[in-house]
Amino acid sequence: MAYTRMHAIKTTIGKSITYICNPEKTDGYRLVSSFSCSRETAEFEFRSSLSKTPRKDGNLAYHIVQSFAPGEVSPEEAHRIGEELADRFLKGNYSYVIATHTDKVSVHNHIIFCAADNIKHKKYLECTKNYYVLRNLSDELCKEHNLSIIAPTKAKGKSYKEWKESRAKNSWKDKMRLDIDEAIREVNSYEDFLSRIRAKGYEVKGERTDGETLKYISFKAPGQQRFFRGSERSLGAKYTRTEIIRRISEKTISPVKSVRPHEQDLLKRTAVRKTLIDTSTDKFQNSPGLKYWADIQNLKTAAAAYAEAGNLTDLKEKIDSKSREANSIRSELNSVGRELNELKEIRHYLLQYKETAPYRQRYNNAKDKEAYAMKHDEQLTLFDGARNKLKQLGIKPNISELKQVENDLAELENREADLAKKYDSVRNEKRDFEQKYRNITEYLGIDSDKEVGRNEHQKSRTQIVL
């Protein structure tokens, strides 16, 4: 992404060229180039061309600044892009000097070209149209070099309030997608899906598959005013009627059978969160008394797990339920994290705009703009970067909205913290259930990776009495 600005030089050609060619800023002149002149004699060559033009408007040269996003481009590539920009914009008619500065966070090019062309000695026409030609050329070069650009749009920037309301619509969509995904995971047929999504409070239309229905399936969540289509443009390709049916049909369903009645006769005790004792080691095999004690402890552990679970089928369902809940919270956490990053970026650029806007105002009012620009080059570059970045985000640079952004950030950070606590709690509950499940299946000798109730262990539990 490159930002451009341009202003006229009226009195300080020599000083301006000396400034942009500063060896401390250009890696010892390595990042300095010129066309139809040399950096050492450019001032005199410019004045020679200017002496041949009949138009005396006071403009001696023009100074272009092209600044790139931090870390997006190397100094060498930035310099090449600057040369291409100057060549395309000036079309070989004007002498110029280009220097790439590397002393700031943002690598940026300075291009100074003579106000009079070398062929007909006509003065460059300074107007808004030509500036937009320059900016569009810069964007084209960024595309060619795989750099980001500010996408053109006819829409005006929004206030932060308008932007926030627009983002809320997308949040509705994110939650809708999560609810649809969850419903798909929970059902075995399209009909069950429709029932499940309606049970969540959604209205559905266009759900029929007999060819006599609307083109799209559409959903409306509780509290919403309108339906959202299950189309590629609205919710995404995964949420069309055809894709929902396909996703349900391709699910692999592994039913868990109920355990046998005699397995439910284990004594029910308060659940104990611990693992079974491994009695296969020599320590237990060589000591019948110690092994008997360990067997009793294992039976108590398994019984305690059974007391809370009721049966393995119920326990497996609890594990699956907690897993779905954890995934849902994790998705919500990711969504909140993305919102936080967006708001932090907005806050950063609003603050940057606030800090540098006075420099831009003083530059606009300065009699010698070039001298002021040389003195405050960094602040003016940061101002352009903040203004253009906010424009890219679709937000008007209004510093009065900083307080609201800060409030929203604090609210989101609190929400993120609450979700993180809830996520940890649900994961711990899931781990508890998983441990109980392992305790029971290991004690009974059931392969937990296979259907419950199969491959029972050969040992007789009736020999162990509590």
N, C-alpha and C positions, 0 to 999 in steps of 0.2 A: 504494500500500500504506500503510495507516494502522495505527499501534499505539495502543492505549488503556490507560489505567490510571486508577484512581479511589481517593481516600482521603477520610476524614472530616476536617473542621476543627472543633476543639473549643474553641479560645480566641482565634484571631487572624483574625477575619473582616475587619476593617479593613485590617490589614497584608497579608492575602492578596489582597484586591481591589486595593489600591494596587500590589502587586507585579505582578500580571498586567496592569494597565493602564499600566505604565511607558511613557511616551511614546518613550523611546529604543528600546524593544523593539517598539513598535506603530506606528511611523511617525507619531509625533505624534498619537496617539489615533485615527488614521484607521482602524485595524483593531480598533476596540473597538465592541461593540454590547451591547444589553441587552434584557431582556424583563420587563415589569411592575415595572421599577425603573430607576434611572439609576446610572451608575458613581459619581457624586459622592455620592449618598445611599443607595447599596445597603446599606451596613452597618446603617443605622438602619431601613430598610424590612424587612430580614431579621429584625432583633431584634423588630420590631413583630409580624410573623407568628409568631415563636417564642414570644412572650409569651402567645399565645392557644392554644397546644397543651398538653394535660395531661401529655404524656409528657416526662419530663426524663431523657434518656439521655446528655446531655453533647455530642451532635453538633449543631453550629450550622449547618453547611453541608457541601457535598461539592465536592471539586475533581476535575474530569476533565481529563486531558491526552490530546490526540489528536495524535500525531506522524506526519508523512509522510516517505516516502523522499526523500533529497536529490535535487533537480532534477526531481521528478515532478509538482509542482503549484505554481502561482503563489500568492503570499500572498493575493490577492483570492479565488481559487477555494477555497483552504484555509479562508478565513473563511466563505464561503458554505456549504461542506460542514459546518463546525462549527455554524453556525446551524441547518442542516437537522437535524443530529444532535440538538442540544438540543431542538428543537421536537418531533421524533418521539419522543424518549426521555421527555421530561418532559410532553408532551401538553398544554402550556399550563397546567399545574397549579402549577408552581413558578417563582418569579422567578429570573432568572439574569443573569450578566454573562459575555460571551465576549470574549476578546482573542487575537489572532493574533500570535505572536512571530516576528520575522524576523532576530534577531541571531545565530542559530545556523545550522549547516550544514543541519539539518533544520527546515523550516517546521513549526510546531506550534501547536495551539490550546489555550488554557486556558479552561475553563468552570467557573464557580463558581455553584452553585445553592443556594437556601435549603433547609434540611432540613425545613421545614414548608411544606405546600402552602397556596395562597391561598384555597382554597374551604372545605375541612372542617378545615383546620389540623392535619391528620394528619402525623406524621413519616414521612419516606422510609424504606422498609425496606431496610436494607443487607444484602444476601445474595448468594451466588454466582450464583444464578439471574438476578437483575437485572443483575449485571455481564455475564453472557453475552448478555443481551438487548441491552445497550449495545454490546458488541463486534460482534454480528451486524448490528445497525443500521449500524454504521460500515462493515462489509464491504459491505453492500447499497449504501450511498452511494458507496463506491469503485467498485463495478461500474457504477452509473448514470453516474458521471463518467469512465468508462473508465480507471480507475486499477487497478493490480495489487492483489491481495489474497492473504492466506494461505489456500490452498485447504483446506476442512475435510476431515479424514480420521480414520478410526477407528483407524488404525495408530499405535502408539506410536513415538516417536523411536528411531532406531537408534544403537548405538555406532558410532564411526568405523570400527572393524573390520568390523562388519556392513554398514555403508554401502558400504565398499570392496569387499566380496565381492559385494554386489548390483550394483555398477558393473561388476565383472569379467564378469558375465553379458552385460551390454550390449556390452562390448568384444568378446566372442566373436561377438556378432551383427554388429558393425561389420566385423570381419575376414571373416566369412562372406559378407556382402553384397559386399565388395570382391572376394573370390574368385569369386563367381557373376558379377559384372559383367565381370571379366577373362575368364572362360571364355566368356561370351556374345560378347565382342569377338573372340575367337580362332577361333570356329567358324562354319560355314555351315549347320548343321542341328541340330535338337533332339537327334538321336541322337549327333552329334559332341559336343554340349554335355554329355550324360550321361557320355560317355567321358572328356571333359576334366576334369569336376569330380571324377570318381572317381580320375583320375590324380593329382589334388591330394591324395588321401587321404581324401576324403569318402565316407561311406555315404549312399545315397539310397534312399528308399522312396516309394511312391505316384507313381512316374514314368510309369506307363502312361497312354495316352490313349484306350484302347478302351472306356472306360466301366465296366470291370470292376476298377477299382482303388480305392484310398482317395481320399477327397474332396480331400485336400491332398498336394502333394509335400512331402517333409520331408528335411532334411539333418542329418548329424551329422559334425562335424569331428574330426580326430584328437585324442584326449585328452579329448573330451567324453563325458559320461555319458548324455546323452539327445538325441533329435532335436529340431530346431526346424522348425516348420511354415513352409512358404512361403505364409503367409496375411497378410491386411492387418493383423491385430492383432499378429502375431509379428514377421516380418521386414519387412513393408510391402507395399503394393499392387503394387510392381514385381517382386515375387519369387514370385507365384503361378505355378502351372504354365502357365496360359493366357497370362500376361504374358511369361513367359520365352520361350514359343514365338513370341509376337507380336514381341518385341524381336529375336529371331534372324531372323525372316522379313522384317522391315523394314530390315534392314541393307543398306547399299549396298556391294557388294563390287566392287572394281576390280582384277581380276587383272593382274599384271605379267608380260609375256611375257619369255622368255629372249632375250638378245641373240644375234645371229648368230655362227656359229663364227669367222668371220674377225676379229670384233671382239675375240676372246679371245686373239689372237696378239700383242697389245701386250707389249713387254718388261716383266717384273715386277721392279720395284725397291722399295727401302724407301720406305714411304709418306712423302710430304712434305706438311705441312699448309700449303698456300698456295693462292691463287686463280690462275686463268689470267690471262695478260697480254692486255689488250685491244689487238689489233694493227690496229684499224680507224682509229686516229687518224692525223693527217697525219705525225706524227713517224716512224711505222713505214712508212706508205705511200710516203713520199718517200726511204726508205733501205732498199733491198733487203737489205743486209747485216744491219741492225738487225732487220728483220722476220724474216730467216732465223734469227737467234739467238733471237728471241722464240718462233718456231714450235717450235724445238728444245726450249726451256724448257717450253712448253705440252705438248709430247708427253711429256716426262719427267714432268711433274706428273700428266698423265692416266694414264701407264703406272704410276707409283708408286701411284696410287689403285687401279688395276686389280689390281696385285700383291697388295694386301691384300684387295680385295673378291672376287676370283675372277670374278664377273660382276655385272651390275647387279641381277639378281633377288635374289642373296644380299645385296647391299649395301642394297637397299630393305627386305629383311626385317630386317636389323640395325637400320635406322633405326626401323622400326615396333616392333621388340622393345624398343629403348631408350625409345621414346616411351611404351609401355605400362608399362615399369618406372618411368619418371619419374612417370607419373600415379599409379601405385600408391603410390610413396613420398610424393608430394604429398598424397594422401588420408590416408595414415598420419600425416603431419606435421600435417594439419588436425585429425585425431582427437586427437593428443597435445596440440595447442594448446588444444583444448576442455577436455581433462582438466586441463591446467595452470591454466586460468582458473577451473575449478571448485574446485580445491584452494587456489588463492590466495584465493578468496572465503571458503572455509571457514577458512583460517588467519586472515584478516583479522577475521572475526567471532568466532573463538575468542579471539584476542588482545584484542579489544574487550570481550568478555564477561569475560575474566580481569581486565582493568584496572578494570572498573566494578562487578563483583560485590560487592566490599567495601562500596561505597556503598549498594547495595540491602540488604545485610545490616544495615548501621547504620540505614538508613531503617526496616526492619522492627522494630528494637529501640528506635527513638527514642520518647521520651515525647510529644514535640511533632512529629508527622510532617509537619505543614504547614510549620513553620519549617525543618525539615531539607530538605524538598522544594524550598522556595524557594531555599535556599542551594546545593543541589546538583542543580538542575533539569537541567543539561546531562548530568551523569554518569548520572542516573537514566533520562533519555531514551535515551542511548546504550546503557545496559544493556537496556532494553526492546527497542530495535532489534536488538541482537545476538541476544538470546534468541529473538525471534520469527523473525528471518531464519534462524537455525539450525533452528528448528522447521519453517520452510517447506522447508528443504533436507532435512528428515527425519533430522536428526542431534541426538543428545542433547548439550547444552552441557557437555562434560566437558573441562576444561583439561588433564587428565593425558594426553590424546591429542595434544597439540600437537607433541610430539617426533616421533611417528609421522608426522604430517602433514608436518612439516619434512623428514623422511627421504624420504618419497614424492615430495615436491616436488623435492628434489635429484636423485633417481633419474630422474624424468621430464624434468628440465631437461637432464641428461646424454644421455638418449635422444633428446631433441629436437635437441641439438647434433650427435649422431652421424648422425641422419637427414638433417639439413641438409647435412652434408658429403657424405653418400652421394648426396643429390639433386643437388648441384652437380657431383659426379663423373660421374653418369649423364648429366646434361644436356650436359656437356662432350664426353663420348663420342658422344652423339647429334649434336652440332654437328660433330664431326670427320667422322663418317660422312656427314652432309648435305653438308659441303664437298666431300668426295671424290666424292659422287654428282653434285654440280653440275659439278665439274671434268671428269668423264668425259662427262656428257651435253652440256655446252657444247662440249667439244672435238669430239665426234662429231656435233654438230648435232642431237641428239635433244631433242625437246620434253619436258622432265621432267614437265610436267603431263599428258602423254598417255602412252599405253602405250609402254614401253621397246621399242626395236627399230624404231620407225616414224620416218618423216621424217628419214632420214639426210642429213647435210650433203653438198653436191655436191662439196666439195673432195676431192681424192685424197690420202689419207694416205700412200700408197706412195711419194710423191715426197720424203717426209721420211725420212731415214735417220739413225739414232742413230750 
